[in-house]
Every structure is written in structure tokens, then in C-alpha cells.
């Protein structure tokens, strides 16, 4: 604001409209208030600091001109009390005094004064001090307005975030429902599933289905990326491998209108790739390990489509990783997948898992890796079985991680414990 009379004569355009003059001298009150009134300000007067505080309690001034030396409460004490009342409305405080020592000035600034006027008060100096105060108040109020806008925006963002968070929590519940069974006993074998997304929802999926006659379909899937988009793809794939509606399951083929026949795993991967690659709206791809097993003979057929190689822990303690890679599903059209076959014997355990295990960062800065996974699997298998074994593996993993409170990736696994039950468990087929 320029220090010119024209601007001061138009207080409506100024940040300073209401001015409070405080002085125990009636002459000084009249001189200064008359001058300010001519300049267009709304002027209030008080003959004591206490009267001034009473006025401020009901009407907050933009500017205060207060004498320093007054009987009873001094201008300095008044300034301190006024600053306690500031709140959202900042008032510019000028002390009028004959004091000029540096210590006095410092004392006034510590009390909350913004500026000083020397007695006797000069018209030109008073105008200059008011102009300076107007600039400061203008910036302060612009900042306050922006802070209010920011606060309002933050409140709106909090509401939006809360709505999104509620939606994501519901989405997590829905995604968890894609794996309705976490443990299943079939014939003399047991299947257990583990699913731990790194956020509300994730891109990992594990599952199983039982087309009857001691046959088992077991899979572990990892969709590229994280979050909502990946979770939507997993929901779609879960429908393609449904355990509830076998007629929608691409791994099953109805025969003679009497039963469902399990397709070869390589054919299942090809059909799934065909469906995902043909959809222009899906840019994500996925890796998959899918096993079709005969739980009486122990014959297992498996396809590994870019997924982590399943880990087979024999009853005698020996281990083997099964598979040699392969292309992910949905990445390119018309892919041919290789199929692997192996046999399981009594007490053997097969673990299908996502790279959330092997690529987890440990406290030493290294990833867990395949050797670390073998160690975790062996240690957990030695102390538990079924879902307890899976939970123990996850607990051991997170307790060794660099940041145990935050997963860097989704963690999931499917465990088949072959022929570990004494008596066959009869389960109805799909």
C-alpha cells in the first residue's frame, strides 16, 4: 500500500477499518481520534487499558494505538492481554511512547507490539506506520484466507479419503470372499491357503476346487502391479477358476452331462491366456502355478506360467523346486505352455507361493530368496501342520523382515500335504 492520503481516505479498500485509540490523556485521545476519523477510519477510544480490553472483547479492532505509560495497567500489559485474545483476527498493535532505548523496544516486541510511535505523534509518521501495518495485515489475512481454503480442502479430502477407505475395506472383504475355504481335507490329504495383501486389496490369488473322485485343482496367481486394478483382475480370474460354479471353470469340461473332467494344466493356461489377451480393456498380466492332482495315486500335473517354482518338501527332508519358468498369462497372444509331471508320496508337502515370500527384504538388506524360503518351510513344517504351518511361515517371514509392519508386496501361498491323514475324508464333488 502506497503511503498516500487518497488510499487512507478509503478505508473500505484497506485491511485496517476499525482503530482503537487508548490513552489516559483526553487531549491526546481527541487529537489522534480526530485525525483518524478525517482519514475515514472507524475510531473507538478508551481512557484506560481495562476499558480497552472490554471494547476488544466485543469488537475486535484492526489497529490499536496505545500509550505505553498509563496508570493501573500499562500499555505493555494491555498488549500482552490483547495478544491472548488474538484468535483468528490479528490486530496490529502500535505502542505510543517516549521510550527509545533498545531494551525498551525489545521489551515491547516481546510483549507482542508490532511497531512504535514516538511522542509527540507526527501526522506523516502516523500515516506511514498505518500504511506499514496495512501491508502486514493484508498479507496476514490473505494467508489466513488461504489457510482456511486449505483447511476446507483438507476436510473435503479427509471425507473423500474416508469414503475411499471404506470402499477399500469393503473391497478387501469381497476379495477375501474369493477364497471361501482356507483349509480343506480331501481323502487323506489336507490343503491350506494363505492370502495377505500388502494393502487393503492386492493382486495375489490362491484357490482350489474339487471336481470329485479324489481330484484336486490347486493354483497360485500373482497379477502384475498392486491395488485396485490388480484386485479387479484377480476377481475376474477367480470366476474363471470357480469352485462354486464348475460350469464357469475353464479348468473343467463337462462330460456326458454327468461329471466334470479336469483339463490338462497346459490347456488351462492356454485358455486363460486366450481370454485375458483378447480383452483390450485389461493391460495387466499374471503369473500362475496350477496343479491338477490325483490324491489317491499321488500323480501331479503342473503348469508354471512365469510364476515362482513350487517347492516340494519330501517326507525325508529333501527339497526340489519344480518348473522352468514359462511366459506369464495375458502378456502375448497364442502361447504354448509346457507341462510338468511328478508324484507325491505319503508325508510330502507341496508349496505354491508368490514372490512376496522370496523377494521380501530382510533386516540385513538382502531378499529372503529360495534358500531362505526352504529354511522357513522346513522350520514351520517341523513345528506345525495345515493352516498353523502357513501362519507360522508368515510370522517367521515378517519377524525377519526389514520393515515387519509394512509388506512390500502381497504374500500368498497354497499348501498341499499329501496323505497325512489316517482315514479318508469323504467330500462331495462339485
C-alpha positions in Angstrom: 0.0 0.0 0.0 1.4 3.4 -1.0 1.7 6.0 1.7 -0.7 8.5 0.2 -3.7 10.2 1.7 -6.1 9.0 -1.1 -5.6 5.4 -0.1 -6.1 6.2 3.6 -9.2 8.1 2.8 -10.7 4.9 1.5 -10.6 2.5 4.5 -13.1 0.1 2.8 -10.3 -1.0 0.5 -7.9 -1.4 3.4 -7.2 -4.2 5.8 -7.5 -1.6 8.6 -11.0 -0.3 9.2 -11.6 -0.2 12.9 -9.0 1.6 15.0 -8.8 1.7 18.8 -7.0 4.6 20.5 -6.0 4.1 24.1 -4.6 6.9 26.2 -5.3 8.3 29.7 -4.9 11.8 28.3 -8.2 13.1 26.9 -6.3 15.7 24.8 -4.2 13.0 23.1 -7.3 10.9 22.6 -9.1 13.8 20.9 -6.2 14.8 18.7 -5.4 11.3 17.4 -9.0 10.1 17.1 -10.0 13.3 15.2 -7.1 12.8 12.8 -8.0 9.1 12.2 -11.7 10.0 11.7 -10.8 12.5 9.0 -8.9 9.8 7.2 -12.0 7.7 7.1 -11.4 5.1 9.8 -14.0 3.8 12.3 -12.5 5.1 15.6 -13.0 3.7 19.1 -11.5 5.3 22.2 -10.6 4.1 25.7 -9.1 6.1 28.6 -7.6 3.0 30.3 -6.2 -0.4 29.3 -9.1 -2.1 31.1 -11.7 -0.2 29.2 -9.8 -1.1 26.0 -9.9 -4.8 26.9 -13.6 -4.6 27.4 -14.0 -3.0 24.0 -11.8 -5.6 22.3 -13.9 -8.4 23.9 -16.9 -7.2 22.0 -15.5 -5.6 18.9 -12.1 -6.6 17.6 -10.1 -3.7 16.2 -7.8 -4.0 13.2 -5.3 -1.5 14.7 -4.6 -0.4 18.2 -2.7 2.8 19.1 -1.9 2.6 22.8 0.0 4.8 25.1 2.8 2.9 27.0 2.7 4.7 30.3 -0.8 4.7 31.9 -2.0 4.3 35.5 -3.0 0.9 36.5 -2.5 -1.5 33.6 0.3 -0.2 31.3 0.2 -0.3 27.6 2.7 -3.1 27.7 0.5 -5.2 30.0 -2.5 -4.4 27.8 -0.6 -5.6 24.7 0.1 -8.9 26.4 -3.5 -9.4 27.4 -4.7 -8.4 23.9 -2.4 -11.0 22.3 -4.1 -13.7 24.3 -7.3 -12.7 22.6 -6.0 -12.7 19.1 -7.5 -15.9 17.8 -8.2 -15.8 14.0 -8.4 -12.0 14.0 -4.9 -10.5 14.2 -4.8 -6.8 15.4 -1.9 -4.6 14.6 -0.5 -3.1 17.8 1.4 0.2 17.9 2.8 1.4 21.2 3.0 5.2 21.6 5.8 6.1 23.9 8.7 8.5 24.6 10.9 5.4 25.4 13.6 4.9 22.8 16.2 2.7 24.5 16.9 -0.6 22.8 16.0 -2.5 25.9 12.6 -0.8 26.0 12.0 -1.6 22.3 12.9 -5.2 22.9 10.6 -5.4 25.9 7.7 -4.0 23.7 8.3 -6.5 20.9 8.4 -9.4 23.4 5.1 -8.3 24.7 3.6 -8.5 21.2 3.8 -5.0 19.9 4.2 -4.6 16.1 5.5 -1.1 15.9 6.3 2.1 17.9 5.4 5.8 17.6 7.4 8.4 19.4 5.7 11.3 21.2 4.8 13.8 20.1 2.9 12.0 17.3 3.6 13.3 13.8 0.8 13.1 11.2 3.2 11.9 8.5 4.8 9.3 10.7 1.4 8.0 11.8 0.3 7.6 8.2 3.5 5.8 7.4 3.1 3.4 10.4 -0.6 2.7 9.5 0.5 2.0 5.9 3.1 -0.4 7.1 0.5 -2.1 9.3 -1.9 -2.3 6.5 0.6 -4.1 4.3 1.3 -6.6 7.1 -2.3 -7.2 7.9 -3.2 -7.6 4.2 -0.6 -10.3 3.8 -1.6 -11.9 7.1 -5.3 -12.0 6.1 -4.5 -13.3 2.7 -2.5 -16.0 4.3 -5.4 -16.7 6.8 -7.8 -16.9 3.9 -5.6 -19.3 2.0 -5.2 -21.4 5.2 -9.0 -21.5 5.6 -9.3 -22.6 2.0 -6.6 -25.2 2.6 -8.2 -26.4 5.8 -11.5 -26.7 3.9 -9.9 -28.6 1.1 -8.2 -30.9 3.6 -11.5 -31.5 5.3 -13.0 -32.4 1.9 -10.0 -34.6 1.2 -10.4 -36.4 4.5 -14.1 -37.1 3.7 -13.1 -38.4 0.3 -10.3 -40.4 1.8 -12.7 -41.9 4.4 -15.1 -42.8 1.7 -12.4 -44.4 -0.4 -11.0 -46.2 2.7 -14.5 -47.6 3.5 -14.8 -48.8 -0.1 -11.4 -50.4 0.0 -12.3 -52.1 3.3 -15.4 -53.5 1.7 -13.4 -54.5 -1.4 -11.0 -56.3 0.9 -13.9 -58.2 2.4 -15.1 -59.1 -1.1 -11.6 -60.2 -2.2 -11.2 -62.3 0.9 -14.5 -64.0 0.0 -12.9 -65.2 -3.3 -11.1 -67.7 -1.1 -14.0 -69.0 0.9 -12.1 -72.1 2.2 -8.8 -71.6 3.9 -8.4 -75.3 4.8 -9.8 -78.5 3.3 -9.3 -82.2 4.0 -9.9 -84.4 1.0 -9.2 -88.2 1.0 -6.1 -88.5 3.2 -4.7 -85.1 2.2 -5.0 -81.6 3.5 -5.0 -78.3 1.6 -4.3 -74.9 3.3 -4.4 -71.4 1.8 -2.7 -68.1 2.9 -3.6 -64.7 1.5 -2.1 -61.5 2.9 -2.3 -58.4 0.6 0.1 -55.6 1.2 -2.7 -53.0 1.1 -6.5 -53.2 1.5 -6.6 -55.3 -1.6 -4.0 -57.0 -3.7 -3.2 -58.8 -6.9 -2.5 -62.3 -5.4 -5.0 -65.1 -5.5 -4.8 -68.7 -4.3 -7.6 -71.2 -4.5 -8.7 -74.8 -5.0 -11.6 -76.8 -6.5 -12.6 -80.4 -6.2 -14.3 -82.0 -9.2 -14.7 -85.2 -7.3 -13.2 -88.7 -7.4 -10.2 -87.6 -5.3 -9.2 -85.0 -7.9 -7.9 -81.5 -6.9 -7.2 -78.3 -8.7 -4.8 -76.0 -6.9 -3.5 -72.7 -8.0 -1.4 -69.7 -7.0 -1.8 -66.5 -9.1 0.1 -63.1 -9.0 -1.3 -60.3 -11.1 1.1 -57.6 -12.2 1.0 -54.4 -10.1 -0.8 -53.7 -6.9 -4.0 -52.2 -5.6 -7.5 -51.9 -7.0 -6.8 -52.6 -10.7 -4.9 -55.8 -9.9 -7.6 -56.8 -7.4 -10.2 -56.4 -10.1 -8.3 -58.8 -12.4 -8.0 -61.4 -9.6 -11.7 -61.2 -9.1 -12.2 -61.9 -12.8 -9.8 -64.8 -12.8 -11.4 -66.2 -9.7 -14.6 -66.6 -11.7 -12.7 -68.4 -14.4 -11.5 -70.9 -11.8 -14.6 -71.0 -9.7 -15.0 -73.7 -7.0 -18.7 -72.8 -6.7 -19.8 -72.9 -10.3 -18.0 -75.6 -12.2 -19.7 -74.8 -15.5 -17.8 -71.5 -15.4 -14.5 -73.0 -14.5 -12.3 -73.2 -17.6 -10.2 -75.9 -16.0 -13.2 -78.2 -16.1 -15.0 -79.8 -19.0 -18.4 -81.4 -18.7 -18.6 -85.0 -20.0 -21.7 -86.9 -20.9 -23.8 -84.4 -18.9 -22.8 -86.5 -15.8 -19.5 -85.2 -14.4 -16.7 -82.7 -14.9 -13.4 -83.7 -16.4 -10.2 -81.9 -15.4 -8.4 -80.4 -18.3 -4.6 -80.6 -18.7 -2.9 -77.7 -16.8 -1.1 -76.6 -20.0 -4.5 -76.3 -21.7 -5.9 -74.4 -18.8 -3.1 -71.8 -19.0 -3.7 -71.5 -22.8 -7.4 -70.9 -22.4 -6.8 -68.4 -19.6 -4.2 -66.6 -21.7 -6.6 -66.5 -24.6 -9.3 -64.9 -22.6 -7.1 -62.2 -21.0 -5.1 -61.4 -24.1 -8.3 -60.9 -26.1 -9.7 -58.3 -23.7 -8.5 -54.8 -24.8 -9.5 -53.3 -21.5 -7.1 -55.4 -19.5 -3.4 -54.4 -19.7 -2.3 -56.4 -16.6 -0.8 -59.8 -17.0 -0.4 -62.5 -14.4 1.8 -65.4 -13.4 0.3 -68.7 -12.3 1.3 -72.1 -11.0 -1.6 -74.6 -11.4 -1.6 -78.2 -10.3 -4.1 -80.9 -11.2 -3.7 -83.7 -8.7 -4.9 -87.2 -8.1 -5.0 -87.6 -4.4 -5.1 -91.4 -4.5 -2.2 -92.1 -6.8 -0.2 -89.0 -6.0 0.2 -88.1 -9.7 0.5 -84.4 -10.1 0.4 -82.4 -13.4 1.5 -78.8 -13.2 1.9 -75.7 -15.4 4.2 -72.9 -14.4 3.3 -69.7 -16.3 6.1 -67.3 -15.2 5.3 -68.0 -11.6 7.7 -68.8 -8.7 8.6 -72.5 -9.0 6.6 -74.6 -6.5 8.6 -76.1 -3.7 8.3 -79.8 -2.9 9.4 -80.9 0.6 9.7 -84.7 0.7 8.9 -86.6 3.9 12.6 -87.5 4.2 13.5 -83.7 4.3 14.8 -83.4 0.7 13.6 -80.5 -1.3 13.1 -79.7 -5.0 11.8 -76.7 -7.0 9.5 -77.7 -9.8 9.3 -75.9 -13.1 11.4 -74.0 -15.5 9.6 -70.7 -15.9 7.4 -70.0 -18.8 5.6 -66.9 -20.1 3.1 -65.1 -17.9 -0.6 -65.2 -18.9 -2.1 -62.3 -20.8 1.2 -60.9 -22.0 1.2 -62.1 -25.6 -1.3 -64.0 -27.8 -1.1 -67.7 -28.7 1.3 -69.0 -26.2 2.2 -72.7 -25.8 2.8 -73.8 -22.2 4.9 -76.7 -21.0 3.6 -79.2 -18.5 5.4 -80.9 -15.7 4.5 -84.2 -14.0 5.7 -85.5 -10.7 4.5 -87.9 -8.0 3.9 -87.2 -4.3 4.2 -89.8 -1.6 2.9 -90.1 1.9 4.0 -87.1 4.1 5.2 -85.0 1.2 4.3 -81.3 1.2 3.9 -79.1 -1.9 4.0 -75.3 -1.6 2.8 -72.9 -4.2 3.7 -69.3 -3.3 4.0 -65.8 -4.7 7.3 -63.8 -4.9 6.1 -61.8 -1.9 7.9 -64.5 0.1 11.2 -64.8 -1.8 11.5 -61.1 -2.6 10.8 -59.9 0.9 13.6 -57.7 2.2 15.2 -58.9 5.4 16.9 -57.0 8.2 20.3 -57.5 6.6 19.1 -55.8 3.4 19.0 -59.0 1.3 15.9 -60.7 -0.1 14.8 -63.9 1.5 15.4 -65.9 -1.7 14.8 -69.5 -2.4 17.3 -70.7 0.3 15.6 -68.6 2.9 12.2 -70.0 1.8 13.4 -73.6 2.2 14.6 -72.7 5.7 11.3 -71.1 6.6 9.3 -74.0 5.1 11.3 -76.7 6.9 11.2 -74.9 10.2 7.5 -74.3 10.1 6.8 -77.9 8.9 8.8 -79.2 11.8 6.6 -77.4 14.3 3.1 -77.5 12.8 0.8 -78.6 10.0 -2.1 -77.2 7.9 -3.2 -73.6 8.5 -0.9 -73.4 11.6 2.1 -74.2 9.3 1.1 -71.4 6.9 0.6 -68.8 9.7 3.9 -69.8 11.2 5.7 -69.3 7.9 4.1 -65.8 7.6 5.1 -65.0 11.2 8.7 -66.1 10.7 8.8 -64.1 7.4 7.6 -60.8 8.9 9.7 -61.2 12.1 12.8 -61.3 9.9 11.8 -58.5 7.5 13.4 -55.1 7.5 10.0 -53.5 7.9 7.7 -56.0 9.6 4.8 -53.6 9.9 4.5 -53.0 6.1 4.6 -55.6 3.4 6.3 -54.6 0.3 4.3 -57.0 -1.8 1.3 -59.3 -1.5 2.2 -62.6 0.3 0.2 -65.7 -0.6 0.7 -69.5 -0.7 -1.2 -72.7 -1.2 -0.1 -75.9 0.7 -0.8 -79.5 -0.2 0.1 -82.0 2.5 -0.2 -85.4 0.7 -1.6 -88.5 2.5 -1.1 -87.1 6.0 -4.5 -88.2 7.5 -5.1 -91.6 8.8 -8.6 -92.0 7.3 -10.0 -90.8 4.0 -12.2 -87.8 4.3 -15.3 -88.0 2.1 -16.1 -84.8 0.4 -18.9 -84.3 -2.1 -17.7 -83.5 -5.6 -18.6 -80.2 -7.4 
